[in-house]
Amino acid sequence: MPASWQKVASAIHFLAAEGAEPDETIRARVAAFARDQGVDPDGALALVDRYVAYRADGAARFAHPVARGDDPAHALAALQRDHFGDDAAAFFAP
């Protein structure tokens, strides 16, 4: 993932995780930030949609305790790969 996309991913991660603003406001902020970073705003908004779907899927998958013997870190990594493919590691990098 190019550095400019990494900055957009970080913004999405922060803004969407906060949940303090309406989705429309978050989307507008991400689109504006993407433009400022020289990143296609439509691509950034598609990434927002993937992130929102990832969070919803994660909430559903982890709503119940993890079965004994299951590795929660492995399950989370699989969830991330399901939604972000090869970009998962870069998207969730600290």
C-alpha positions in Angstrom: 0.0 0.0 0.0 1.6 3.3 -1.0 2.4 5.8 1.7 -0.4 8.2 0.7 -2.9 5.4 1.0 -1.5 4.4 4.4 -2.3 7.9 5.6 -5.8 7.6 4.2 -6.2 4.2 5.9 -5.1 5.7 9.2 -7.6 8.5 8.9 -10.4 6.0 8.1 -9.3 3.8 11.0 -9.4 6.8 13.4 -12.6 8.5 12.1 -14.7 5.3 11.7 -13.5 3.9 15.1 -14.5 7.0 16.9 -18.1 6.8 15.7 -18.7 10.3 17.2 -19.9 11.8 13.9 -22.5 10.7 11.4 -21.4 8.5 8.5 -21.9 11.3 6.0 -19.6 13.6 7.9 -16.9 10.8 8.2 -17.2 10.1 4.4 -16.8 13.8 3.6 -13.8 14.1 5.9 -12.2 11.0 4.3 -12.9 12.3 0.8 -11.3 15.7 1.6 -8.3 14.1 3.3 -7.8 11.8 0.3 -7.9 14.7 -2.1 -5.3 16.5 0.1 -3.1 13.4 -0.1 -3.4 13.0 -3.8 -5.5 9.9 -3.5 -8.6 9.2 -5.5 -11.6 10.1 -3.2 -13.8 7.4 -4.7 -11.2 4.8 -3.9 -10.9 6.1 -0.4 -14.7 6.0 0.0 -14.7 2.4 -1.2 -12.1 1.7 1.5 -14.4 3.3 4.0 -17.2 1.0 2.9 -14.9 -2.1 3.2 -13.9 -0.9 6.7 -17.5 -0.4 7.8 -18.4 -3.9 6.5 -15.3 -5.3 8.3 -16.4 -3.8 11.6 -19.9 -5.1 11.2 -18.7 -8.6 10.3 -16.2 -8.5 13.2 -18.9 -7.5 15.7 -21.1 -10.4 14.5 -18.2 -12.9 14.5 -16.9 -12.0 17.9 -20.2 -11.3 19.6 -19.9 -14.6 21.4 -16.8 -16.0 23.2 -14.2 -17.6 21.0 -14.4 -21.4 21.2 -11.8 -23.0 23.3 -8.8 -23.9 21.2 -9.5 -21.1 18.7 -6.8 -18.5 18.4 -8.5 -15.0 18.5 -5.5 -13.4 16.8 -5.7 -15.9 14.0 -9.5 -15.3 13.7 -8.9 -11.5 13.6 -6.2 -11.8 10.9 -8.5 -14.0 8.8 -11.3 -11.5 9.1 -8.9 -8.7 8.1 -7.7 -10.7 5.1 -11.3 -11.5 4.1 -12.1 -7.8 3.8 -8.8 -6.3 2.7 -6.9 -9.1 1.0 -3.2 -8.5 0.5 -3.6 -4.9 1.8 -4.7 -6.2 5.3 -1.3 -6.0 6.9 -0.6 -2.5 5.6 -4.1 -1.3 6.5 -3.9 -2.4 10.1 -0.2 -1.6 10.6 0.5 0.5 13.7 
